[in-house]
Amino acid sequence: MILSESVLIFLTTFGLNIKLPQQQLWLVVMSIVAVNIYTWLRLQLDEPVTDQEIFSQLAIDVLGITALLYLTGGASNPIIWVYLLPLIITAIMLPQAYAWYMVILTTSMYTALMAYNVPLPSIEPHMPNMDMVHDNIEHMEMLHEAHAMSDKHYFNLHIFGMWFGFVFSAGLVAFFVVELARTLKIQERSLAVARESALRDERVVALGTLAASAAHDMGTPLGTIAIVAHELASDYPSHRYPELHERLLIVQQQIDRCKKALSVMSASAGEMRAESGSIMGLAEYLDDVLNQWRTHKASTILRFYIDPDVIEDAKIIAERTLTHALINILNNAADASPPEQGIEFHASWDREQAIIKIRDFGPGFPAEILELAGKQPVLSKKRGMGVGLFLTYSTISRLGGNIDFLNMESGGASVEITLPLLHLKQDEDDSGNG
């Protein structure tokens, strides 16, 4: 606004040669600059801006516009349409009551300018005095021709002023309305993402509560099964019943795995993170994840690819929940892929983030998984992996990462995971030098 006002003053004064009270006009412009400096200082505070403050800022803009118009012809100034700008902003940004207050304010200022203003210098031509006697008829004709040319010049100047006023006002209105609409859309998207995040967290909390309840309920029967399995292993020694004893040992191992899983499920999320959230090298962490997964899927073919240009000293927070999420994706891929083809594991990273791609060669993700993955648990008749993917998505999102589910054109599915890495200062990295 300040730049536009300054340009208009220069154009009117030096371009159209219209004499205006420049000192008073520049005083008004400097006053608006002072208000903007105060506004900038106010925005440095942490206190939220209220509706009353926004309306008072718009009211000050209206008073500044009124002062400028008062000094440049009042209601006869073609820029009078600029009153629509604060009115439109008020109607878009503030409650309805403030819009009516702005209507009253702008209408009052417009009405006052019709009666009170500093008139523009007279540039309208004047007819020669017809009562005067002119002996020279040629001289009289020249005066009439000069008047006609001057009258045409005045009419063109007036039309240009009206055109310029419309273009200027329309441009301002379009600019501010488009910017406001864009800002409102960004806010709506942010609110939608926040609502979706809150809903997902709500579901995660509900699943965590159910898991803790299930862990508590399953603890006693699982302990009973463990005792019975131990007694059966004693009653059927390996030297007399080798096959049965070996199967009982497998049952005992699976029971131990279930008991460990239940102990993790019953732990709180905060305790889990405190116990397992250690800083590790990314390469070491990925090796640890794959080794843990191998204990469950030793027979699955795994083709491991790593980018040769990776940063060797990249670090990551090795959370147990993240490890479980990656193992869950690897298990799903192994279950979906034919045994003879196996799965692929691609890893690449820089100092900012790591990108992990896990691909299988199965039938691909069902439509309901692709549509709702990460938003809510999905019960798939073909593959019971909806809840696991939901928890995996929530875990990676909580850590600041991103996960995408894709069906490959050549067949199979791919899960692409982006994880943020720790930022280590250069001076810390080089602390052992010198």
N, C-alpha and C positions, 0 to 999 in steps of 0.2 A: 504493500500500500504506500509506504514512504517513497519507494523508488518511482512508482506510478505518479504520485503527486508531484514529485520533483520534475519528472519528465514533462508533465502537463504544464507546469509553470514555465519551463524553458521554452516549450513549443509555442505557448500562447504569447509569451513576451517577445521572443526573438524570431520565431517563425511566422506568426501572424501579425506581429507589430502592434499588439494591443497593450496599452499601458495599464498595468495592474499595480496595486499597492504591494510591491514585492517585500518590503520589510515586514509588514504584518503577516503575509503569507508564509515567509520563512520562519517567523516566530511560531506560527501554528505547527509547522512541520517539525521544528525543534522540540516543541512540547510533546508531540506524538513520539518522537525519538526517546524523550525522557521516560514516557510511560512504558515504552518497550524495554528500556534498560531495567526499570523496576520489575517488569514482568519476568525478564530473564533471571534477575536475582531471586525472585519469588520461586521460580521453578527449580532452583538449586536446593530448596528445602525438601524434607521428606514428607511433609504434611500433604495429604491429598487435596486436589483442587475441587472446590465445591461448585454446585450449580450457581450459587449467588455470585461467586467470583467470576465465573465465565460470563454471566449476564452483565456484571459491572464492567468487564473488559469491553464487551460489545457496545454497552451504553457509552463508554468513553470514545469508542470509534465513531459512534453516531455524532457525538458532540464535536469531535475533530472534523468530521465531514461537514457538519453544519457551519463551523467557523470558516472553513475554506470556501464553501458556497456563499456565505454571507459577504465575503470580500470579493466575490467574482460574479455578481449579478443575481444571487439568490435563486428564486424559482425559475428565472429565465435561462439559467445555465443548463446546457444540454446534458451535463454530467449529473443532473439531479437524480437520475435513475439509480445511482450508486447506493441510494438508501435501501434498495432491494437486497443488497448483499448481506448486511447484518441481520436483516429479517429472515432470509433463507437459512443462514447459519443457525440462528436461534431456533427456527422451526425444526431443523434436522437434529440438533444436538441436545436441546433442553426440553423439559416438560411443556405441555401445552399452555399452561398459565403464562410462562415467560414469553411465549410467542405473541400472545395478546398484549402483554406489556410492551413488547418491542413495536407492535403495530401502533399502539397509542403514542409511543415516543417518536417514532419516525414520522407519523402523520402530523403530530404537533409541530415538529421542527420544519417540515415541509410547508405547513400553513403559515408559520411565523416568517419564513423566508419570502413568502409572497408579499408581505407588507414591509418587512424590515430587511434591507440589504444595501450594499454599496453598488450602485448601478455601474454597469460596464461603460467604458468611454463610448460616446456617441460616434458611430461610424456610418450611420445612415446618411445618404446624400440629401441635400436640400435643393429644392427648386429655386431658381433665381426669382427675385421679386418682380412679379408681373406688372406691378403698379409703376415701376420705373419706366421711363420713356427711353427707348433705345432707337437712336436714329439709324444705326447701322444694322440692317436686317441680317446680313451675313454673320455678324457678331452674335446676334440673337440665335440663329440656327446652330452656331457652334456651341453655345451654352446648352441648348436642348440636347444636342448629341452627346456632350460630355456628361450631362445628367443621366441620360439613358445608359451609358456605359458604366457610370458609377453605380446606378441602381442595379444593374445586372451583377456587378462585382459584389455588392452587398448581399444580394439574394444567394449567389453561389457560396459566399462565406457562411451564411446562415445555414444553408443545406449541408455544407461540409461539417459545421459544428454539430448539427443534429446527427449526421451519419457517424462522426467520430465518437460522439457520446454513446450511441447505441453499440458500436463495435467495442468500445472500452468496457462498458457495463456488461455486455454479453460475455466478453472474454473473462472478466473477473468472476462473474457468476458461474460460468462453466468450470473455471479452474478450481474454485473453492468447493463447488458441489462435487466434482469428480474426486478431489482429494479426500473430502469427508466421506464419500461413499466407499472409497478404497480403504480408508482407515476403519470404517465400521465393518467392512467385510473381513478384514484381518482380525478384528476383535471377535467377530462371530466365529471365525475358524478356530481361534485360540480357545474360546469358550467351549466349542464342540469337542476339541481335542481334550480339554480339561475334564469335560463331562464323561467322555469315553474312558479316559484314564481312571477317573474316580469309580466308574462302573466296573471296570476291569479289576481294580484293586479291591472293590467290594466283593466280587466273585472269588478272588484269590483268598481273601480273608475267610469267606464262607467255606471254601474248600479246605483251607488250613484248619478251621475249627472241626470240620467233619473228619479230617485226617487224624487230628489229635484224639478225637472221640473214638475213632476206629482203632487207633493204636492202643488206647486204654482198654477197650473191650476185647481186643485180640491177644493182649499180653498173657492173660491167665490160660486160655486154651492152648496157646502156642507153647507155654511153659510145660503144660501137661503132655503135649505131643513130644516135646524134647525129652522128658523123663521116660516116657514109654519107648521111644526110639533107642535111648541109651540102654534100657533094660533088655530090649530085643537084641541089640548088638552083643550084650553079655550072654544072653541065652543061646545065641547062635554064633559061636566063635568061628573065626575065619578058617581054621584048619579042618573043621567039620563041614561047614556050609560056606564055602568061599564066595559063591555067586550071591547068595542072600546077604551075607555079611557086607559085601561090597556095595550092594544096593542100599543097605541100612546106613552105611557111611555117607553115601550121597544124600540120603534123606536128612541126616544130621547136618551136613554142610549147608543144605538149602534152608533148614530151620535156623541155623546161625545167621545166614544172610537176612532172613525175614526179621529176626530179632534186632539186627543192626539197623535195618531200614526203619523199624518201628521206633527205635530210640531216636533216630534222626527226625522222624515225623513228629514225635512228641516234644522235641526241643523248640524253643521259641525262635522266631526269625532273627531277633537281635543277638541271642546267644550263639546261634549258628554262624552268623557272620563274624562275631568276635572270635570264635574258636577256629574258623577256617579261612578268614580273609587275610592271607599273608601275601607279601609281594614276591613274585617269582619272575624269572626270565620267561618270555613268551614261548620260546622253543622248548624249554624244559617243561613248561606247563602243558603244552600240547602233547609232548611225549608221555607225560603222566596220565593225561586223559585217555589217550589211546591204549596205554598199558592197562588201565582199569577196565576199559571197554573190552579188551582182548580176553580178560578172565571170564567174561560172559559169552563172547562170540568168537571163540578161538578158531573155529572152522571157516569163518567168513573171509573171503578174499578181499583184501584192502589194498588199493593202489594209492600211495601217498605221493603228492606233488607239492613242492615248496618252491616259491620264487627265489632264484639265486641272488636277487638284489636286495634281500631283506636286511634290516638293521639288526646286528647281532645282539646289542645290549637292550633291546626293547623289553619293557617290564609291564606286567599286568597284575591286578589283584586277583589271586586265585581263590575264588569263593567256592564253597561246596555246592551252593545252588547253581552256579554257572557250570560246574563240572557235571552235575546231574542233568542239566539242560542239554549239554553237548552229547552226553552219553545217550540220552533219550532219543535225540535226532539220529545218532548212529545206529541205535537199535531199530528204529523205525525203518531206516534205509536198508539195513541188513534183512529185515523181515520181508520187505517189499521186493527186493532184488532177487533174481534167480541165483542159486548157489554157484553156478559155473561162471557168472559174470561178476559177482561181488559188487563192491561200491568204490567210489572215488572220494578222496579227501584232498582238497586244494587249500593251501594257506599262503597268504602274502601279507606283508605289513610294512609300514614306515614308522616314523616317530609319533604320528598322530593316531593311527587306527590300524586294526587288523581286519582282514577280510578272509572269512573261512567259507568254503563252498563244499557241501556234502551232496554227492549225487548218487542216485540209484538207477537201476535199469528195469524197474517194475512197471506197473500200469499207470503210474502217475497219481497225482492227488485227485480225490473226488471233488466234484463241483462245490459241495457244501463246505469242504475244508478250505478251498481257495477263497470262498466268499466270506467266511466267518472266522478264519484262522486268526487267533490272537484277540478277537473281540469277545468271544464267549466259548464255553466248552461245546464241542460238537460230537454227537454220537453217530458214528459211521457204522453202517451194517457190515461193510466190507472190511474195514480196518478200525479197530477200537483205539484210536490214537488222538481223538479230539481233545480230551482233557489234558493229556500230556503236552500237546502242542500249545494249548492255551497257557499252561503253567510255564512252558519254555519261553513263549513270547513275552509273558509278564516279567520273567526273570531278566531276560536280555534288555527289555525296555527299562526296567528299574535301574540297571547298571549303565544306562545311557547309550545302549547300542540299538541296532535295528536288525530285523529279520524279514526276509522275503521268501515266499514259497512260489516256485515256478514249475510248470510242466514243460519239459524240453521237446522241441519239434522232432528230434531224432528218437524220442522215446525215453521214458523214465521221468523222474522228478529231481529237482535241485533245491536245496535250502541254502540261501546266501545270508551269512551272519556278519554284521559289522560291529566290532567292539572297540571302544576307546581305550587307548593305552595311557600309562602314566607319563606325565611330563617331568623329566628330570632336568634340572638346571645344568648348564654347561660347566659351571664352576664346580659343582658337586661331582660331575663325571671326571673332571680333571684334577680332583683334590689330591690324588696320589702323585701327581707330576711335580717335579721341582722340589 
